[in-house]
Amino acid sequence: MAAGGMTLAADYARDGYVVVQDVLTPAEIDALRKEATAIATGGRGAILGAEAFAGRGEAALPEILAIHFPHKASPLMAAMLAHPAIVALLTQLVGPDVKAMQSMLFVKSAGKPGQAWHQDEHYIPTRDRSLCGVWIALDDATPENGCLWMRPGSHHDGILWPVRDHGDPRFDNGQEAHGFPGDREEGVPVPVRAGGVALFNGYTLHRSLDNRAPGGFRRALVNHYMSARSLLPWAFGIPPTLREDYRDIVLVAGDDPYAWKGREDISFPFVRPENPAHAAALFGRLRG
């Protein structure tokens, strides 16, 4: 898909997502893969959850589901929030003033489940529908190993669909959106080569299937952005505490009209294990 000018913006407005290949170099991707392993196994300091994987290197990755807020643990991950090539895309799609509020690094090893249909705006509400997820492929993401699937145009109505438990072994235990028009299995796969990015609107329905490849990983760094001109009434935290305007942000382009409010330092990195019981124990520690 073309990365320039009106074509990119028009495709995003029509479909609710775009894919741009070869945004990051192979050297950048290699560095991000190594950094993810270092964060998850204690190489970037004491991080909640990383103690279970300390010193194990890449051998620990099959037991890890995600690293939450890696930009709080790693200067390299923090720099990725404002990568010039990604910011150039965001300013075409979101506007001249852009802020980031979240980063997550997903590890989906062979045999592991995907995520059912969901909308990111359900979890990160904005005032102006400007939420944009930037999904950076650290490995080639294919239909076989669990690439993203999108429902083109599903963002148009601005409806947040209800969610419920699904009981489908293809997906993890996160809830699934339902009630939207069309068949549950409709949608299009969105392959992305390592170094490419998928950018998608917060209202766009998307999912990923299980990794059916015989081996290896499907790793992805996912950063979330929105217009800095909008407040962010996000209930981040465990238990959640609703804020009128969440201020633990990184301004990546333009101006922050609310700079007079200052910044907060609320989020922190943690490593989420793939094992549901271990994950439940981790979240129990977070609540405590």
C-alpha positions as CSV (number, residue, x, y, z in Angstrom):
1,M,0.0,0.0,0.0
2,A,1.3,3.4,-0.9
3,A,2.8,5.4,1.9
4,G,2.5,8.9,0.5
5,G,0.2,11.8,0.7
6,M,-3.6,11.6,0.0
7,T,-3.5,7.9,-0.9
8,L,-2.5,6.9,2.6
9,A,-5.0,9.2,4.3
10,A,-7.8,8.2,1.9
11,D,-7.2,4.5,2.4
12,Y,-7.1,4.9,6.2
13,A,-10.3,6.9,6.2
14,R,-12.0,4.3,4.0
15,D,-10.8,1.1,5.5
16,G,-9.9,2.1,9.1
17,Y,-6.3,0.8,8.6
18,V,-3.3,0.9,6.3
19,V,-0.2,-1.2,6.0
20,V,3.2,0.3,5.1
21,Q,6.0,-2.2,4.5
22,D,9.8,-1.7,5.1
23,V,9.4,1.3,7.5
24,L,12.2,0.0,9.8
25,T,15.5,-1.4,8.7
26,P,16.7,-5.0,9.4
27,A,19.2,-3.6,11.8
28,E,16.5,-1.7,13.7
29,I,14.4,-4.8,13.9
30,D,17.3,-7.0,15.1
31,A,18.0,-4.5,17.9
32,L,14.3,-4.5,18.9
33,R,14.2,-8.3,19.1
34,K,17.3,-8.4,21.3
35,E,16.0,-5.5,23.5
36,A,12.7,-7.3,24.0
37,T,14.5,-10.4,25.3
38,A,16.7,-8.3,27.5
39,I,13.7,-6.5,29.1
40,A,11.8,-9.8,29.6
41,T,14.7,-11.6,31.2
42,G,15.9,-9.0,33.7
43,G,18.6,-7.4,31.5
44,R,17.1,-3.9,31.9
45,G,16.8,-3.8,35.6
46,A,14.2,-5.1,38.1
47,I,10.9,-5.3,36.3
48,L,7.8,-6.9,37.7
49,G,7.3,-10.3,36.3
50,A,10.8,-10.5,34.7
51,E,12.3,-12.3,37.7
52,A,10.6,-15.5,36.6
53,F,12.7,-15.5,33.4
54,A,15.9,-14.0,34.6
55,G,19.0,-15.0,32.7
56,R,17.2,-17.4,30.3
57,G,17.5,-15.4,27.1
58,E,15.4,-16.2,24.1
59,A,14.5,-19.6,25.6
60,A,12.1,-17.9,27.9
61,L,10.0,-16.3,25.1
62,P,7.5,-19.2,24.6
63,E,6.4,-18.6,28.2
64,I,5.8,-14.8,27.8
65,L,2.7,-13.3,26.4
66,A,3.6,-9.6,26.5
67,I,5.7,-6.8,27.9
68,H,3.6,-3.9,29.0
69,F,5.0,-0.4,28.7
70,P,8.5,-1.4,27.5
71,H,9.2,2.2,26.8
72,K,9.4,2.8,30.5
73,A,12.2,0.2,30.8
74,S,14.3,0.9,27.7
75,P,15.6,4.0,26.0
76,L,15.5,2.1,22.7
77,M,11.8,1.3,23.1
78,A,11.2,4.9,24.2
79,A,12.9,6.2,21.1
80,M,10.7,4.0,18.9
81,L,7.6,6.0,20.1
82,A,9.0,8.9,18.2
83,H,10.7,7.1,15.3
84,P,10.8,9.7,12.5
85,A,9.3,7.4,9.8
86,I,6.4,6.4,12.0
87,V,5.7,10.0,13.1
88,A,5.6,11.0,9.5
89,L,2.8,8.5,8.9
90,L,1.0,9.5,12.1
91,T,0.9,13.2,11.2
92,Q,-0.8,12.2,7.9
93,L,-3.5,10.1,9.6
94,V,-4.0,11.7,13.1
95,G,-3.0,15.3,12.6
96,P,-0.1,17.7,13.3
97,D,-0.2,17.2,17.1
98,V,0.3,13.6,18.3
99,K,0.9,12.1,21.7
100,A,1.6,8.5,22.7
101,M,0.2,6.9,25.9
102,Q,1.0,3.2,25.7
103,S,3.4,0.6,24.4
104,M,3.1,-3.2,24.4
105,L,5.3,-5.9,23.0
106,F,3.5,-9.2,22.1
107,V,5.2,-12.5,21.8
108,K,3.2,-15.2,20.1
109,S,5.2,-18.4,19.8
110,A,4.3,-21.4,17.8
111,G,1.1,-23.1,19.0
112,K,-0.1,-20.1,21.0
113,P,-3.6,-18.5,20.7
114,G,-4.5,-15.1,19.1
115,Q,-6.9,-12.4,20.2
116,A,-10.6,-12.4,19.4
117,W,-12.3,-9.5,17.6
118,H,-11.9,-6.2,19.6
119,Q,-11.7,-2.5,19.3
120,D,-8.8,-0.7,21.0
121,E,-11.0,2.3,21.7
122,H,-13.0,0.1,24.1
123,Y,-9.9,0.0,26.3
124,I,-8.4,3.4,25.6
125,P,-11.2,6.0,25.1
126,T,-10.5,9.3,23.4
127,R,-12.7,12.3,23.1
128,D,-12.4,12.7,19.4
129,R,-12.0,9.1,18.0
130,S,-8.4,9.8,17.1
131,L,-6.9,6.7,18.7
132,C,-4.4,5.0,16.3
133,G,-2.6,1.7,17.0
134,V,0.8,1.3,15.3
135,W,1.6,-2.5,15.0
136,I,5.3,-3.0,14.2
137,A,6.1,-6.5,12.9
138,L,9.4,-7.8,14.5
139,D,8.9,-11.0,12.5
140,D,7.2,-11.7,9.2
141,A,3.5,-11.8,10.2
142,T,1.6,-14.3,8.0
143,P,-1.8,-16.0,8.1
144,E,0.0,-19.2,9.2
145,N,1.7,-17.6,12.3
146,G,-1.1,-15.4,13.4
147,C,-1.1,-12.1,11.6
148,L,-3.7,-9.4,12.2
149,W,-7.1,-9.6,10.6
150,M,-9.2,-6.5,10.0
151,R,-12.9,-5.8,9.2
152,P,-12.5,-3.0,6.6
153,G,-14.8,0.0,7.3
154,S,-15.9,-1.2,10.7
155,H,-14.8,2.1,12.2
156,H,-17.2,4.3,10.2
157,D,-20.2,4.2,12.6
158,G,-18.2,5.0,15.7
159,I,-19.9,2.2,17.6
160,L,-18.2,0.4,20.5
161,W,-19.7,-3.1,20.3
162,P,-20.4,-5.1,23.5
163,V,-18.0,-7.8,24.6
164,R,-18.4,-11.3,26.1
165,D,-16.5,-14.5,26.8
166,H,-16.1,-16.6,23.7
167,G,-14.8,-20.1,24.7
168,D,-12.9,-20.4,21.4
169,P,-9.5,-22.2,21.7
170,R,-8.1,-20.1,18.8
171,F,-8.1,-17.1,21.1
172,D,-6.7,-16.1,24.5
173,N,-9.0,-15.5,27.4
174,G,-9.7,-11.8,26.5
175,Q,-13.3,-11.1,25.7
176,E,-14.7,-10.8,22.1
177,A,-16.7,-8.1,20.6
178,H,-20.1,-9.2,19.2
179,G,-23.3,-7.9,17.7
180,F,-21.7,-6.1,14.8
181,P,-23.0,-6.7,11.2
182,G,-21.8,-9.7,9.2
183,D,-20.5,-13.1,9.9
184,R,-18.0,-13.7,12.8
185,E,-15.5,-15.2,10.4
186,E,-15.6,-12.3,7.9
187,G,-12.5,-10.1,7.7
188,V,-9.3,-10.0,5.8
189,P,-5.8,-11.1,6.8
190,V,-3.2,-8.4,7.0
191,P,0.3,-9.8,6.4
192,V,3.1,-7.5,7.4
193,R,6.8,-8.2,6.7
194,A,9.3,-7.7,9.5
195,G,10.0,-4.0,9.6
196,G,6.6,-3.1,8.2
197,V,3.8,-1.5,10.2
198,A,0.0,-1.6,10.3
199,L,-1.8,1.5,11.5
200,F,-5.4,1.2,12.5
201,N,-8.2,3.3,14.0
202,G,-9.3,2.7,17.6
203,Y,-12.8,1.8,16.4
204,T,-11.6,-0.7,13.7
205,L,-12.5,-4.3,14.6
206,H,-9.4,-6.5,14.5
207,R,-8.2,-9.9,15.7
208,S,-5.4,-12.3,15.3
209,L,-5.6,-16.1,15.0
210,D,-3.5,-18.7,16.7
211,N,0.1,-19.3,15.5
212,R,0.0,-22.5,13.5
213,A,3.6,-22.4,12.3
214,P,5.8,-25.3,13.2
215,G,8.2,-23.1,15.1
216,G,9.4,-19.6,15.8
217,F,7.7,-16.5,16.9
218,R,5.3,-13.7,15.7
219,R,6.6,-10.8,17.8
220,A,5.1,-7.3,17.4
221,L,5.6,-3.9,19.1
222,V,2.3,-2.1,19.4
223,N,2.3,1.6,20.3
224,H,-0.8,3.7,20.7
225,Y,-1.2,7.3,19.8
226,M,-3.9,10.0,19.5
227,S,-4.3,13.6,18.7
228,A,-2.7,15.8,21.4
229,R,-5.6,18.2,20.9
230,S,-8.0,15.8,22.7
231,L,-8.3,14.9,26.3
232,L,-7.6,11.3,27.3
233,P,-10.2,10.1,29.9
234,W,-8.3,6.8,30.4
235,A,-8.9,4.5,33.4
236,F,-5.4,3.2,33.5
237,G,-4.4,1.2,36.5
238,I,-5.2,-1.9,38.6
239,P,-7.7,-1.2,40.0
240,P,-8.6,1.4,37.4
241,T,-8.8,5.1,38.4
242,L,-10.6,7.2,35.8
243,R,-8.8,10.4,35.0
244,E,-10.3,13.3,33.1
245,D,-7.1,13.6,31.2
246,Y,-4.4,11.0,31.5
247,R,-1.0,12.8,31.5
248,D,1.6,10.0,31.4
249,I,2.2,10.8,27.7
250,V,4.9,11.3,25.2
251,L,4.5,14.1,22.7
252,V,5.9,12.9,19.4
253,A,4.8,15.6,17.0
254,G,3.6,19.2,17.1
255,D,2.3,21.0,20.2
256,D,0.5,19.9,23.4
257,P,-2.4,22.3,24.1
258,Y,-2.7,21.0,27.6
259,A,1.0,21.3,28.5
260,W,0.0,23.6,31.3
261,K,-1.3,20.5,33.1
262,G,2.2,19.0,33.4
263,R,3.0,15.3,33.1
264,E,2.4,12.3,35.3
265,D,4.5,9.2,35.8
266,I,1.9,6.5,36.4
267,S,2.6,3.5,34.2
268,F,5.4,1.1,34.7
269,P,6.8,-1.9,32.8
270,F,5.9,-5.5,33.6
271,V,6.2,-8.8,32.0
272,R,3.0,-10.8,31.5
273,P,3.4,-14.6,31.4
274,E,1.6,-16.8,28.9
275,N,0.4,-19.2,31.6
276,P,-3.1,-18.0,32.8
277,A,-2.5,-19.0,36.4
278,H,0.9,-17.2,36.5
279,A,-0.7,-14.2,34.8
280,A,-3.5,-14.2,37.4
281,A,-0.9,-14.3,40.2
282,L,1.0,-11.4,38.6
283,F,-2.2,-9.3,38.4
284,G,-2.9,-10.1,42.0
285,R,0.5,-8.6,42.8
286,L,-0.3,-5.5,40.8
287,R,-3.6,-5.0,42.6
288,G,-1.8,-5.4,45.9
